[in-house]
Amino acid sequence: MSTMKFCRECNNILYPKEDREQSILLYACRNCDHQDDNCVYRNEVHHSVSEQTQILSDVASDPTLPRTKAVRCAKCQHGEAVFFQATARGEEGMTLFFVCCNPNCTHRWRE
């Protein structure tokens, strides 16, 4: 929720107003035509390619995720894993992630 802004000149409420020449939104007073700061702010978040998808080890105990016995864990040879699809950072499309259901292992891998 945004806060209300008031005119410095006459203390009336400032309203959003479009500046078509500069293609921006400003706060403007309807009484004295005073204009204030830009209404729209842009926040860009950049992820580095080295960041990896975070998979919590407790997903193996999540009862809502599907399980399979068609794969074997490469670390402990346990025959059951939880799987789900997600986007991996820096890659396009969906990736199939597996988490070993052995509580002593919780090895993670993807296909």
DAURCOR-V432282 format. One line per field, one symbol per residue. phi: phi as a letter, one per 20 degrees, with the letter a starting at -180 (. if undefined). burial: I if it has 9 or more other C-alpha atoms within 8 Angstrom, else O. Layout:
phi: ???
burial: ???
//
This chain:
phi: .eefdcffecmefedfbedffelcdceceeedmfdcgfeddddddddefffdfecffeffeffeefccdeccffecmfecbecbdbeefncenecedccfeffedlfdbcc
burial: OOOOOOIOOOOOIIOIOOIOOOOIIIIIIOOOOIOOOIIOOOOOOOOOOOOOOOOOOOIIOOOOIOOIOOOIIOOOOIIIIIIIOOIIIOOOOOIIIIIIIIOOIIOIOOO
//
